[in-house]
């Protein structure tokens, strides 16, 4: 499932997501293998990132368990692909919730420059 996390990171980066991080959750959690955490600079970009990721994975019939309402204004969108959970934040919300600090025991996965 690392390949799925890396694919998601690549799509996010291609859409100008900021601060893309993959956390290996296998040793610290039982509900997923990886978190992919990323930020958008506006609520509009957060929604566009979620849509772009869903559309890319839909091509291979990879479906999220969660549905994102169009024009979500919460500042935090979660897409659940069972083994990979994606957290897309509006930048101020990401700083507030600080998932990387909360899950600091999880190992960070190096994302190649060209994924």
Secondary structure as UniProt FT lines:
FT   HELIX           2..14
FT   TURN            15..16
FT   STRAND          18..24
FT   TURN            26..28
FT   STRAND          34..40
FT   HELIX           43..58
FT   TURN            59..61
FT   TURN            70..71
FT   STRAND          76..81
FT   TURN            82..83
FT   STRAND          84..90
FT   HELIX           91..97
FT   HELIX           99..102
FT   TURN            103..105
FT   STRAND          107..109
//
